[in-house]
Amino acid sequence: MTTTPAKLMLRALSGEITERPPFWLMRQAGRYLPEYRATRAQAGNFLDLCYNPRLAEEVTLQPLRRYGMDAAILFADILLIPDALGQPLDYLEGEGPVLDPVRSAGELSKLNPENIHKTLEPVYETVSRLSSSIPSDCTLIGFAGAPWTVATYMVEGRGSKDYVNIKKWMYGDPAGFSALMDILVEATIAYLLKQVEAGAEVVQIFDTWAGVLPDDEFRKWVLGPTKRIVEGLRHHHPDLPVIGFPKGVGGNIIDFVEETGVTAVSLDTGTPLDWAARNVQTRVPVQGNLDPILLVQGGAAMENRIAEIINRLKSAPFIFNLGHGIIPQTPPEHVGALSQLIRDGSPS
Ligand SMILES: O=C(O)CCc1c2[nH]c(c1CC(=O)O)Cc1[nH]c(c(CC(=O)O)c1CCC(=O)O)Cc1[nH]c(c(CC(=O)O)c1CCC(=O)O)Cc1[nH]c(c(CCC(=O)O)c1CC(=O)O)C2
């Protein structure tokens, strides 16, 4: 009897050095693909797409059909948690998400943590459908935003440059602010557990704005909540691989890895490769970190950097990815060239 070889992505996450790096790309489904734009138009607005299991499954599968990534990431968004908590949310064309902000402990009563699954149920159905429709060698990743990053949108009411409102609350009323973070920690654990029960084999926690905090606050609002989420998940699923993505935190990534218990960590574009190989990859598998703009540029600049990243990180467990998500201006054929290069070691 032959046993099926374990999936490449899961092997790298378990600490194996694989024959080639598994690869997937943050935001691999999305606006850069014409077939995504067509499905999105069919769905109506962005939230309708996220909550339509058949169409969300379809857009998750689209990049796999073209490029055969080693992992599929559930199509959803980090802001579904505020939506499920009852915070009014809209995505405006050309502007991104807009929320009715929550800015003080007194306003927390506007949130209803009791029944998030009612709103999020279609997402679990998408995961469940994907677990049977993705190719058998492909790994299914579920995800959520980390509490700090999700809170930035909830408090600022939109994407922010300076984080004034959330930082004022955090510095001025840490006890009140921690009540919001507690709500988010609990909701995130519950949300990710449901994704795992529906078939997600790995989860990734996106802390995109972790890098805007001074280090004591980083410990309180990034390390602490992430550690609680990892523990909450492992209580039910002791072997669940969890990938952390604390973007922009520089050397604090070492403490992040040591203290949160994540299985692997995603490196942003600014992380020096040799430093990461010596200080991070010696502790956990790493994922990353091609500049998404090189994927827009393509050609030799992109190909040389891909080769460089692989060379410098291939001697220890490694998953190829970007340092942040694909941007809408990316030519789809450049993603094809990347996929070819990783799979065969030469450009198409
Ligand atoms: O400007 C801002 O601050 C808001 C950014 C924004 C978010 N959702 C959003 C937007 C509007 C937009 O991208 O235009 C709204 C959003 N989320 C998504 C899309 C699809 C796309 O990018 O074309 C879009 C654009 C929606 C559309 O108009 O069709 C999907 C999404 N968000 C996310 C993921 C997870 C992943 O990256 O793989 C995924 C799924 C990717 C997949 O299935 O392949 C995660 C997400 N959403 C978000 C963030 C925060 C940081 C950021 O991206 O700036 C993050 C975490 C991160 O990327 O680091 C917030």
The ligand as an ORCA input file, in Angstrom:
! r2SCAN-3c Opt
* xyz 0 1
  O      -6.902     50.907      2.688
  C      -7.108     50.234      3.719
  O      -6.629     50.452      4.825
  C      -8.076     49.087      3.598
  C      -7.579     47.897      2.918
  C      -8.663     46.853      2.718
  C      -8.930     45.752      3.577
  N      -9.889     44.985      2.985
  C     -10.248     45.518      1.788
  C      -9.541     46.733      1.629
  C      -9.738     47.693      0.488
  C      -8.750     47.505     -0.635
  O      -7.893     46.601     -0.601
  O      -8.862     48.306     -1.594
  C     -11.222     44.929      0.842
  C     -10.719     43.707      0.136
  N     -10.371     42.542      0.781
  C      -9.998     41.600     -0.157
  C     -10.146     42.181     -1.453
  C      -9.830     41.494     -2.759
  C      -8.638     42.153     -3.434
  O      -7.678     42.520     -2.727
  O      -8.701     42.376     -4.641
  C     -10.581     43.506     -1.272
  C     -10.944     44.519     -2.331
  C     -12.406     44.405     -2.537
  C     -12.960     44.633     -3.891
  O     -13.223     45.811     -4.182
  O     -13.213     43.659     -4.644
  C      -9.649     40.186      0.150
  C      -8.723     39.910      1.260
  N      -8.359     40.744      2.297
  C      -7.426     40.121      3.070
  C      -7.211     38.809      2.562
  C      -6.225     37.817      3.099
  C      -4.902     37.846      2.316
  O      -4.248     38.908      2.287
  O      -4.527     36.839      1.691
  C      -8.051     38.654      1.448
  C      -8.309     37.401      0.623
  C      -7.285     37.120     -0.358
  C      -7.481     35.838     -1.123
  O      -8.489     35.148     -0.974
  O      -6.578     35.576     -1.910
  C      -6.773     40.634      4.274
  C      -6.843     42.067      4.602
  N      -7.852     42.969      4.391
  C      -7.506     44.205      4.882
  C      -6.234     44.070      5.488
  C      -5.501     45.192      6.195
  C      -4.396     45.798      5.465
  C      -4.456     46.255      4.014
  O      -4.594     45.446      3.095
  O      -4.277     47.451      3.773
  C      -5.831     42.734      5.322
  C      -4.559     42.071      5.805
  C      -3.381     42.324      4.899
  O      -3.533     42.340      3.655
  O      -2.305     42.539      5.465
  C      -8.337     45.427      4.886
*
